[in-house]
Amino acid sequence: MADPQSYRPKTSEIPIDPGVYRFIDERGRVIYVGKAKNLRNRLTSYFQDLSALHPRTFQMVTSAASVQWTVVNSEVEALTLEYSWIKEYKPRFNVMFKDDKSYPYFAVTMDEQFPRMMITRQAKRRGVRYFGPYSHVWAIRETLDQLIPAFPVRTCSMGVFRRAQAQGRPCLLGYIDRCSAPCTGRISQEDHYALAQDVCDFMSGKAGPFIRNLEDTMRRASDEMRYEDAARTRDALKALTKVLERNLMVLGDGTDADVYAIAVDELDASIQVFYIRGGRIRGQRGWVTQRTDDSDEAGLMGRLLEQNYAEVPESRVTPQEIARAAHAVSVDDIPHTPTSAIPKEILLPVLPEDVTSLEAWLGEKRGAKVRIRVPQRGEKRALLETVETNATQALALHKTRRSSDLEQRSLALGELAELLDLPQAPLRIECFDVSHTQGTHQVASMVVFEDGMPKKSAYRHFTIQGEGVTDDTAAMSEVLVRRFRRLLEEELAVFAKVDAEFGEDDTAIFDEDGQAIASGPIDAETGKPRRFSYRPDLVVVDGGLPQVNAAKVALDEVGVDIPIVGLAKRLEEVWLPDSDYPLIFSRTSPALYLLQYLRDESHRFAITAHRKKRRKAMTRSVLDAIPGLGPARQRALLGHFGSVQKIRQASVEDISQVAGIGQGLAVVIAEKLAPSPASLEGNGAES
């Protein structure tokens, strides 16, 4: 435990300007990032009497070895820099308000010449209008199906769209009137773009004009005895009405707002948010995160807003961008519509400390004013209370499940330690598996479990590099040697320090003799932990006694003493090195379930990487045989033509038009890819 006074900077040296500060541990890892209007006031508060500090703050300052700061021009700049550093360094004492799920959105690609309605989980592309997020994909699919009769905007991928354009006939959706078929010119580019804009307006809450227009159209068609047209309009009207009915009206003034609530205990914080567009609930999201600092609800709410809106694309869908996508549309005819991802109003149970800077920052991102406030009465207050009830109930449910889950994981780890005769419960377990097809495209996986749960950020793939390595045991030995040699190399760098030779803010790594080195647990350039810095308590391999013995030999060769076991698939037997007989766990054993979970996860991760490598190799196997055609030129060719088959059909002149391909190389490519006479005869080609 470090004494904070040992690295406390002089008060006179700390500026009184706004800025962002970092606490760094003895290995050079950033463990906490914060921002302040006045750096001197904020930083000196960390160096008061330790007995007066909150337990989490006490743990943070006694884990740190130094503190650094960066001065910025404004509080908005500090907010932006703080988030970027939190995202980059992932400090363990910062609360991360990130859900472990990716929520689906309804999106309209207004940045394309022919916009498309689609479902996506990546709400980041500039120029695309996003609505949501929704709790379930099926809810968006239902909405999409109900919108299509009234707004038959295309939903196909760009590949399907281009193929229909080339063939001159629409896909099935066009034939059954589920798409206006802009690919074949059935609707003009301008009209299709206007149709997509109507979808955005409807989803933004401007539904009244469309409903009234459809009612007038239906009556007019009926009066003119165009009953089929009237029936189609009636069906579209019913579909839109159903969409509106499924989205509960909660705000009579038709406003756009995000309503947040938070419920906390000593360990966790439960967050709920309702997305209101046009007065209706368009989406809902909720999750529980760990509390790692001593922030109160106001501080937590400020960090929540920062992290939740930081990934929203900057600015709005500008008229210039839309006009570039829809070439024939005039800029003057397009409304200047702010993005729907950030509403004009955010309702909270408590105001953040830096509400003014947050409003300014969100206003810049939205392109229009954003107001953050606490509703005191009326329907908005009632809605906030509903969201708070959801947050409270979600936290109670999480605590119930957490209690049960922690008990099961603790039981499994304890039983594993007892059955394997380990000195303590294995809090970090690494499992290795090898995947290949008859010895080709070999890939190995390393999955990591900490406290009985997967830590996916620590998963790694290995490409087998040894010559003649064709069996699993040799491949496993190679992977274990590489992994644990790296571990030993990084453990040699026992400390990190800042030296004037490298600049005031640059972290350099030194060995025991004081010489700067590049390896070690901290990267000398980024200051972040290197990938293999942590020693496991247990190593698990997929296989029986041969695999376990080979793994043990590999660890002995490196000089690492770590317990190792193998789990055989056939009878779920647990093997120890040099054992005559396996350990047989009870079929209901929590320890066996944990080992099976590890083994299955490593197998899944390995086979996914193997399939990707094999697919890539099969795609480029023909091109690899052409002399002078390296990976960059292969990518250029495939990017230009789309497939090897289309390259075969191209002329020498067409091939030479690709960047980096000269006339001579184009001739070689055409000759190498030309079909042989035998293959032509086999395909029934006439001479």
C-alpha positions in Angstrom: 0.0 0.0 0.0 1.5 3.3 -1.1 1.5 6.5 1.0 -0.3 9.2 -1.1 2.1 11.8 0.5 5.0 10.2 -1.3 3.7 11.3 -4.7 1.7 14.3 -3.7 2.5 17.3 -6.0 3.1 20.7 -4.4 -0.1 22.7 -4.2 1.5 25.7 -5.9 2.4 23.5 -8.9 -1.2 22.4 -9.6 -2.9 24.9 -11.9 -6.3 26.4 -11.1 -7.5 25.9 -14.7 -10.0 23.2 -15.9 -8.5 20.0 -16.9 -8.3 16.2 -16.7 -6.1 14.2 -14.3 -4.9 10.6 -14.2 -3.8 8.5 -11.2 -1.2 5.9 -12.2 -0.1 2.8 -10.3 3.5 1.6 -9.8 3.4 -0.4 -13.1 2.3 2.6 -15.1 -1.3 1.6 -15.5 -3.9 4.3 -15.4 -6.3 3.4 -12.6 -8.5 6.5 -12.4 -9.4 9.4 -14.7 -11.3 12.5 -13.6 -12.0 16.0 -14.7 -12.3 19.3 -12.8 -13.2 22.9 -13.2 -10.3 23.8 -10.9 -7.6 21.2 -10.9 -6.0 22.5 -7.7 -9.2 22.3 -5.7 -10.0 18.8 -6.9 -6.6 17.2 -6.6 -5.8 18.5 -3.1 -9.0 16.8 -1.9 -7.5 13.4 -2.6 -4.5 14.1 -0.3 -6.3 14.9 2.9 -6.2 12.7 6.0 -6.8 9.1 4.8 -9.3 8.4 7.6 -11.6 11.0 6.2 -11.7 9.5 2.7 -14.4 7.2 1.4 -13.2 3.5 1.3 -13.1 3.4 -2.5 -11.2 6.7 -2.7 -8.8 5.4 0.0 -8.2 2.2 -2.0 -7.6 4.2 -5.2 -5.1 6.7 -3.7 -3.2 4.0 -1.9 -3.0 1.9 -5.1 -1.5 4.9 -7.1 2.1 5.8 -7.4 1.8 9.2 -9.3 -0.7 11.7 -10.6 -0.6 13.6 -13.9 -2.9 16.3 -15.3 -3.6 18.0 -18.6 -5.0 21.6 -18.8 -7.7 22.3 -21.3 -9.5 25.5 -22.4 -13.0 24.7 -21.2 -15.2 22.3 -19.2 -16.6 20.9 -22.4 -13.1 20.0 -23.6 -12.4 18.4 -20.3 -15.5 16.4 -20.5 -14.6 15.1 -24.0 -11.0 14.3 -23.1 -12.0 12.5 -19.9 -14.3 10.2 -21.8 -11.7 9.4 -24.5 -9.2 8.5 -21.8 -11.7 6.4 -19.9 -12.5 4.5 -23.1 -8.8 4.1 -24.0 -7.3 3.1 -20.6 -10.4 1.4 -19.0 -9.3 2.5 -15.4 -10.5 0.0 -12.8 -11.6 2.7 -10.4 -13.9 4.5 -12.9 -17.5 3.5 -13.2 -18.2 2.2 -16.7 -21.9 2.7 -17.6 -21.7 0.3 -20.5 -24.3 -2.4 -20.9 -23.1 -5.9 -21.7 -25.7 -6.1 -24.5 -26.0 -4.3 -27.8 -29.5 -3.0 -28.3 -31.1 -3.0 -31.8 -32.2 0.2 -33.6 -34.5 1.0 -36.4 -32.5 2.9 -39.0 -33.0 4.8 -42.2 -29.9 5.3 -44.3 -30.5 8.9 -45.4 -26.9 9.2 -46.5 -27.5 6.9 -49.5 -28.8 7.8 -52.9 -31.7 5.3 -52.4 -32.3 5.1 -48.6 -32.9 1.8 -46.9 -34.9 0.8 -43.8 -33.0 -1.7 -41.7 -32.3 -3.1 -38.2 -28.9 -2.5 -36.8 -27.0 -2.6 -33.5 -24.4 0.0 -34.5 -25.9 3.5 -34.0 -22.7 5.3 -35.1 -22.8 6.1 -38.8 -23.1 9.8 -39.7 -26.0 10.6 -42.0 -28.2 7.7 -40.9 -31.3 8.4 -38.8 -31.7 6.0 -35.8 -34.8 5.3 -33.8 -34.6 3.4 -30.5 -33.0 1.5 -29.0 -35.5 -1.3 -28.6 -35.5 -4.1 -26.1 -36.1 -6.8 -28.7 -35.4 -7.2 -32.4 -38.8 -8.7 -32.9 -40.4 -5.4 -31.9 -38.5 -3.6 -34.7 -39.4 -6.3 -37.2 -43.1 -5.8 -36.3 -42.8 -2.1 -36.7 -41.0 -2.5 -40.0 -43.6 -4.9 -41.4 -46.4 -2.4 -40.4 -44.6 0.6 -41.9 -44.0 -1.0 -45.4 -47.6 -0.8 -46.6 -47.7 2.9 -46.1 -44.0 3.6 -46.8 -42.7 1.0 -49.3 -39.0 2.1 -48.9 -36.4 -0.5 -49.9 -35.1 -2.9 -47.2 -32.7 -5.0 -49.3 -28.9 -5.0 -49.0 -26.8 -3.0 -51.4 -25.7 -6.3 -53.1 -29.3 -7.3 -53.8 -30.2 -3.8 -54.9 -27.3 -3.7 -57.5 -28.1 -7.1 -58.8 -31.7 -6.1 -59.4 -30.5 -3.0 -61.2 -28.2 -5.0 -63.4 -30.9 -7.6 -64.2 -33.6 -5.0 -64.8 -36.2 -6.7 -62.6 -37.0 -6.3 -58.9 -36.7 -8.9 -56.2 -39.7 -10.7 -54.7 -40.6 -7.8 -52.4 -41.0 -5.6 -55.5 -43.3 -8.1 -57.1 -45.6 -8.5 -54.1 -45.8 -4.7 -53.6 -43.7 -4.7 -50.4 -41.2 -2.4 -52.0 -41.5 0.5 -54.4 -38.7 -1.0 -56.5 -36.4 2.0 -57.1 -33.9 -0.5 -58.5 -35.9 -0.8 -61.7 -37.1 2.8 -61.9 -40.7 2.0 -60.8 -40.4 5.1 -58.5 -38.1 8.0 -59.2 -35.1 8.7 -57.0 -36.6 12.0 -55.7 -39.9 10.3 -54.8 -38.2 7.4 -53.1 -36.1 9.8 -51.1 -39.2 11.8 -50.1 -40.8 8.5 -49.0 -37.8 7.7 -46.7 -38.0 11.2 -45.3 -41.7 10.6 -44.5 -40.7 7.5 -42.6 -38.3 9.6 -40.5 -40.9 12.2 -39.8 -43.5 9.5 -38.8 -41.0 7.8 -36.5 -40.1 11.2 -35.0 -43.6 11.7 -33.8 -45.1 13.7 -36.7 -47.9 11.1 -37.4 -50.9 13.3 -37.5 -50.5 14.7 -41.1 -49.9 11.2 -42.5 -53.0 9.7 -40.8 -55.2 12.6 -42.0 -53.8 12.3 -45.5 -54.4 8.6 -45.7 -58.0 9.0 -44.4 -58.7 11.7 -47.1 -57.1 9.5 -49.8 -59.2 6.5 -48.7 -62.5 8.5 -48.8 -61.7 10.1 -52.2 -60.9 6.6 -53.7 -64.1 5.2 -52.3 -66.2 8.2 -53.6 -64.6 7.6 -57.1 -65.4 3.9 -56.8 -61.7 2.9 -56.9 -62.4 0.3 -54.3 -59.1 -1.6 -54.6 -57.1 1.6 -54.1 -59.3 2.4 -51.1 -58.7 -1.0 -49.6 -54.9 -0.7 -50.0 -55.0 2.7 -48.3 -57.2 1.3 -45.6 -54.7 -1.4 -44.9 -51.9 1.1 -44.7 -53.9 3.2 -42.4 -54.5 0.2 -40.1 -50.9 -0.6 -40.1 -49.8 2.9 -39.1 -52.5 3.1 -36.4 -51.2 -0.2 -35.0 -47.7 1.2 -34.8 -49.0 4.2 -32.9 -51.0 2.0 -30.5 -48.0 -0.2 -29.7 -46.1 2.9 -28.6 -47.8 4.2 -25.5 -48.5 8.0 -25.5 -47.0 9.3 -22.2 -46.5 13.0 -22.9 -49.4 15.0 -24.3 -47.3 17.8 -25.6 -45.6 15.5 -28.1 -42.1 16.3 -26.9 -38.9 14.4 -27.5 -37.1 13.4 -24.3 -34.9 10.8 -22.7 -36.0 9.9 -19.2 -33.3 8.5 -16.8 -33.5 7.0 -13.4 -30.9 5.4 -11.2 -31.1 3.2 -8.1 -27.9 2.5 -6.1 -26.6 0.4 -3.3 -23.1 0.0 -1.9 -21.9 -2.2 -4.7 -24.1 -1.6 -7.8 -26.1 1.0 -9.7 -29.2 0.2 -11.7 -29.9 2.4 -14.7 -33.2 2.7 -16.6 -33.9 5.0 -19.6 -37.1 5.5 -21.6 -36.7 7.1 -25.1 -39.7 9.3 -25.8 -40.2 10.6 -29.4 -43.3 12.6 -30.3 -44.7 12.0 -26.8 -44.6 8.2 -27.3 -42.2 5.5 -25.8 -40.1 4.5 -28.8 -37.6 2.4 -26.8 -36.4 1.3 -23.4 -33.1 0.2 -22.0 -31.9 -0.9 -18.6 -28.8 -2.5 -17.0 -26.8 -2.8 -13.8 -23.2 -1.8 -13.4 -20.7 -2.0 -10.6 -19.8 1.1 -8.5 -16.1 1.5 -8.3 -15.8 5.0 -6.9 -17.5 7.1 -4.2 -19.5 9.3 -6.5 -23.0 10.3 -5.3 -26.1 10.1 -7.5 -25.4 13.5 -9.1 -21.8 12.4 -10.0 -23.0 9.0 -11.3 -25.7 10.7 -13.4 -23.1 13.1 -15.0 -20.9 10.2 -15.9 -23.9 8.2 -17.2 -24.8 11.0 -19.6 -21.2 11.5 -20.8 -20.7 7.8 -21.6 -24.2 7.2 -23.0 -24.0 10.1 -25.6 -20.3 10.0 -26.3 -20.7 7.5 -29.1 -23.5 9.5 -30.9 -22.2 10.8 -34.2 -21.3 14.5 -34.2 -23.7 17.1 -35.6 -26.8 16.4 -37.6 -27.9 15.0 -41.0 -27.2 18.3 -42.8 -29.0 19.3 -46.0 -25.7 19.2 -47.8 -25.2 15.6 -46.9 -28.7 14.7 -47.9 -28.4 16.6 -51.2 -25.2 14.7 -52.0 -27.0 11.4 -51.5 -30.1 12.4 -53.5 -28.4 14.3 -56.3 -31.6 15.7 -57.9 -33.0 17.1 -54.7 -32.6 20.8 -54.0 -30.8 21.7 -50.7 -33.4 24.5 -50.2 -36.3 21.9 -50.2 -34.8 19.8 -47.4 -35.7 20.6 -43.7 -32.7 21.1 -41.3 -33.6 18.1 -39.0 -31.5 17.4 -35.9 -30.5 13.8 -35.3 -33.0 11.9 -33.2 -30.3 10.2 -31.1 -30.1 13.2 -28.8 -33.4 14.7 -27.8 -34.1 18.4 -27.0 -34.9 17.5 -23.4 -33.3 15.1 -20.8 -35.3 14.4 -17.6 -33.4 13.2 -14.5 -34.1 12.5 -10.9 -31.1 14.7 -9.8 -29.1 17.3 -11.7 -25.4 16.5 -12.4 -22.7 18.7 -10.9 -21.6 20.1 -14.2 -25.0 20.4 -15.9 -24.1 23.6 -17.8 -21.1 22.1 -19.5 -23.1 18.9 -20.3 -25.9 21.0 -21.9 -23.3 22.8 -24.0 -21.6 19.6 -25.0 -24.8 17.8 -26.0 -26.0 21.0 -27.8 -22.9 20.9 -29.9 -23.4 17.2 -30.8 -27.1 17.6 -31.5 -26.8 20.9 -33.5 -29.6 22.4 -31.4 -30.2 23.4 -27.8 -30.5 20.6 -25.2 -32.1 21.1 -21.8 -31.4 18.9 -18.8 -33.8 19.3 -15.9 -35.6 17.6 -13.0 -39.4 17.6 -13.5 -41.3 18.7 -10.4 -45.0 18.0 -11.3 -47.4 16.8 -14.0 -47.1 14.0 -16.5 -43.3 14.3 -16.8 -42.9 13.8 -13.1 -45.2 10.8 -13.2 -43.2 9.3 -16.1 -40.0 9.8 -14.2 -41.5 8.0 -11.2 -42.4 5.1 -13.4 -38.8 4.9 -14.7 -37.5 5.1 -11.1 -39.8 2.2 -10.1 -38.3 0.1 -13.0 -34.7 0.9 -11.9 -35.5 0.0 -8.2 -37.1 -3.3 -9.2 -34.2 -4.1 -11.6 -31.7 -3.6 -8.8 -33.6 -5.8 -6.4 -33.8 -8.5 -9.0 -30.1 -8.2 -9.8 -29.2 -8.5 -6.1 -31.3 -11.7 -5.8 -29.7 -13.2 -8.8 -26.2 -11.9 -7.8 -26.5 -13.6 -4.5 -27.4 -16.9 -6.1 -24.8 -16.6 -8.9 -21.9 -15.6 -6.5 -22.8 -18.6 -4.3 -22.7 -21.0 -7.2 -19.4 -19.6 -8.6 -17.8 -19.6 -5.1 -18.9 -23.2 -4.6 -17.5 -24.2 -8.0 -14.1 -22.6 -7.5 -13.9 -23.9 -3.9 -14.7 -27.4 -5.0 -12.2 -27.2 -7.9 -9.5 -26.2 -5.5 -10.3 -29.1 -3.2 -10.5 -31.8 -5.9 -7.3 -30.6 -7.6 -5.5 -30.0 -4.3 -4.8 -26.4 -5.1 -3.5 -24.0 -2.4 -6.4 -21.6 -3.1 -9.4 -21.1 -5.3 -8.3 -20.5 -8.9 -9.5 -16.9 -9.5 -8.0 -16.7 -12.9 -8.2 -19.8 -15.2 -6.9 -20.0 -18.8 -8.1 -22.7 -21.2 -6.5 -23.6 -24.5 -7.8 -25.4 -27.5 -6.6 -26.1 -31.1 -8.8 -26.2 -34.3 -7.7 -27.3 -37.8 -8.9 -29.2 -40.9 -6.6 -32.2 -41.4 -3.6 -30.3 -40.1 -4.2 -27.2 -42.2 -5.2 -23.6 -41.2 -4.3 -24.4 -37.6 -5.5 -21.9 -35.0 -5.4 -22.1 -31.2 -7.5 -20.2 -28.7 -6.9 -18.9 -25.2 -10.0 -18.0 -23.1 -9.8 -16.5 -19.7 -12.2 -16.9 -16.8 -11.9 -14.6 -13.7 -13.9 -15.3 -10.6 -15.7 -18.0 -12.5 -16.9 -15.7 -15.3 -15.6 -15.2 -18.9 -13.3 -12.2 -19.4 -13.7 -11.8 -23.1 -11.4 -8.8 -23.4 -8.5 -11.2 -22.5 -9.4 -13.9 -25.1 -6.6 -14.4 -27.6 -6.1 -16.3 -30.9 -2.8 -17.9 -31.9 -1.7 -18.9 -35.4 0.4 -22.0 -35.4 3.8 -21.1 -36.8 6.0 -24.2 -36.3 7.1 -26.1 -39.4 5.6 -29.6 -39.7 3.2 -29.1 -36.8 0.3 -31.3 -37.8 -1.0 -32.8 -34.6 -2.8 -31.2 -31.6 -0.2 -32.0 -29.0 2.6 -30.3 -30.9 0.4 -27.3 -31.7 -0.6 -27.1 -28.0 3.0 -27.2 -26.9 3.9 -24.4 -29.2 1.1 -22.2 -28.0 1.8 -22.7 -24.3 5.5 -22.0 -24.8 4.8 -18.8 -26.7 2.2 -17.6 -24.1 4.3 -18.3 -21.0 7.5 -17.1 -22.4 5.8 -13.8 -23.0 4.5 -13.9 -19.4 8.0 -14.3 -18.1 9.4 -11.5 -20.3 6.7 -9.1 -19.0 7.2 -10.1 -15.4 10.9 -9.1 -15.7 9.9 -5.5 -15.9 9.1 -5.1 -12.2 8.4 -1.4 -12.2 7.6 1.7 -14.4 8.6 5.2 -13.8 8.6 8.6 -15.5 11.9 10.0 -16.6 12.7 13.5 -17.8 14.6 11.9 -20.7 11.3 10.7 -22.1 9.2 13.9 -21.4 7.0 14.9 -18.6 4.0 12.9 -19.6 5.7 9.9 -21.2 5.9 6.6 -19.3 9.0 4.6 -19.9 9.7 1.0 -18.8 12.9 0.2 -17.0 14.5 -3.1 -16.0 16.2 -3.8 -12.7 19.5 -2.2 -14.0 17.7 1.0 -14.9 17.9 0.4 -18.6 14.9 1.4 -20.7 13.2 -1.6 -22.4 10.3 -2.1 -24.8 8.8 -5.2 -23.1 7.1 -5.4 -19.8 3.6 -5.2 -18.3 3.2 -1.6 -19.6 3.6 -0.5 -23.2 6.2 2.3 -23.3 4.2 4.2 -25.9 0.6 3.9 -24.7 1.1 3.3 -20.9 -1.5 0.5 -21.2 -1.0 -3.0 -19.8 0.4 -5.5 -22.3 -1.7 -8.4 -23.2 0.0 -11.3 -21.2 0.8 -9.5 -17.9 -1.3 -11.7 -15.6 -0.3 -15.1 -14.3 -3.2 -17.7 -14.2 -3.9 -19.9 -11.1 -4.9 -22.8 -13.3 -4.3 -23.9 -16.9 -6.9 -26.1 -18.6 -6.3 -27.9 -22.0 -8.9 -29.6 -24.2 -8.0 -33.3 -24.2 -6.9 -36.3 -22.3 -3.6 -37.6 -20.9 -1.4 -37.1 -24.0 -2.4 -33.4 -24.3 -1.9 -32.8 -20.6 1.5 -34.4 -20.5 2.6 -32.4 -23.6 1.3 -29.2 -21.9 3.2 -30.1 -18.8 6.4 -30.5 -20.8 5.9 -27.2 -22.4 5.5 -25.4 -19.1 8.6 -27.1 -17.7 10.5 -26.0 -20.7 9.6 -22.4 -20.1 10.2 -22.7 -16.4 6.7 -21.9 -15.1 5.1 -23.8 -12.3 1.3 -23.5 -12.7 -1.2 -26.3 -12.1 -2.5 -27.9 -15.3 -5.4 -30.2 -16.0 -7.2 -31.6 -19.1 -10.8 -32.3 -19.8 -11.5 -35.2 -22.2 -14.7 -34.9 -24.2 -15.7 -38.5 -24.4 -16.5 -39.3 -20.7 -15.8 -35.8 -19.3 -12.8 -37.1 -17.4 -10.4 -34.7 -15.7 -6.7 -35.7 -16.2 -3.6 -34.6 -14.3 -0.1 -34.8 -15.6 1.6 -38.3 -15.3 -1.6 -39.8 -13.8 -2.5 -43.4 -14.4 -6.2 -42.7 -13.9 -8.4 -39.7 -14.4 -10.4 -37.9 -11.8 -14.1 -38.5 -12.0 -16.2 -35.6 -10.9 -19.9 -36.0 -10.1 -22.2 -35.2 -13.0 -23.9 -32.6 -10.8 -20.6 -31.1 -9.7 -20.4 -27.3 -10.0 -16.6 -27.7 -10.6 -17.2 -30.0 -13.5 -19.8 -27.6 -15.0 -17.3 -24.8 -14.7 -14.6 -26.8 -16.6 -17.1 -27.8 -19.3 -18.1 -24.1 -19.7 -14.4 -23.3 -20.1 -13.7 -26.1 -22.6 -16.8 -25.3 -24.7 -16.0 -21.6 -24.8 -12.4 -22.3 -25.9 -13.6 -24.7 -28.6 -16.2 -22.1 -29.8 -13.6 -19.4 -29.9 -11.0 -21.6 -31.7 -13.3 -22.9 -34.3 -14.6 -19.5 -35.1 -11.1 -18.2 -35.8 -10.3 -21.4 -37.8 -13.3 -21.0 -40.1 -12.4 -17.4 -40.7 -8.9 -18.3 -41.6 -9.9 -21.1 -43.9 -12.5 -19.0 -45.6 -10.0 -16.3 -46.3 -7.4 -18.8 -47.6 -10.0 -20.5 -49.9 -11.0 -17.1 -51.3 -7.4 -16.2 -52.2 -5.9 -19.6 -52.9 -6.1 -19.1 -56.7 -4.7 -15.6 -56.5 -1.8 -16.6 -54.3 -0.4 -18.8 -57.1 0.0 -15.8 -59.4 3.6 -14.3 -59.2 3.8 -10.6 -58.4 0.3 -10.6 -56.9 0.7 -9.8 -53.2 -2.0 -9.3 -50.5 -2.4 -5.5 -51.3 -3.0 -6.2 -55.0 -5.3 -9.1 -54.3 -7.4 -6.8 -52.1 -7.5 -4.2 -54.8 -8.6 -6.8 -57.4 -11.3 -8.3 -55.2 -12.5 -4.9 -54.1 -12.8 -3.8 -57.8 -14.4 -6.9 -59.3 -16.0 -8.5 -56.2 -15.0 -12.1 -56.8 -12.5 -14.4 -58.5 -15.2 -15.5 -61.0 -15.6 -11.9 -62.2 -11.9 -11.4 -62.5 -11.8 -14.5 -64.8 -14.4 -12.9 -67.0 -12.6 -9.6 -67.2 -10.4 -8.5 -70.1 -6.8 -7.6 -69.8 -7.7 -4.0 -70.3 -10.3 -4.1 -67.5 -7.7 -5.7 -65.1 -5.1 -3.2 -65.9 -7.4 -0.4 -64.8 -7.1 -1.6 -61.2 -4.8 0.5 -59.1 -1.3 -1.1 -58.8 -1.9 -3.5 -61.7 0.2 -2.8 -64.8 -0.3 -4.1 -68.4 2.2 -6.9 -68.0 0.8 -8.1 -64.7 -2.7 -7.9 -66.1 -1.7 -10.3 -68.9 -0.2 -12.8 -66.4 -3.4 -12.6 -64.3 -5.6 -13.2 -67.3 -3.5 -16.2 -68.4 -3.3 -17.8 -64.9 -7.1 -17.5 -64.4 -8.1 -18.5 -67.9 -10.1 -21.8 -67.7 -8.3 -24.9 -69.2 -9.7 -26.7 -72.3 -10.3 -29.7 -70.1 -12.5 -27.7 -67.7 -14.4 -26.2 -70.6 -15.1 -29.6 -72.1 -16.1 -30.8 -68.6 -18.6 -27.9 -68.4 -20.1 -28.9 -71.8 -18.5 -26.0 -73.7 -18.6 -26.3 -77.5 -15.4 -26.1 -79.5 
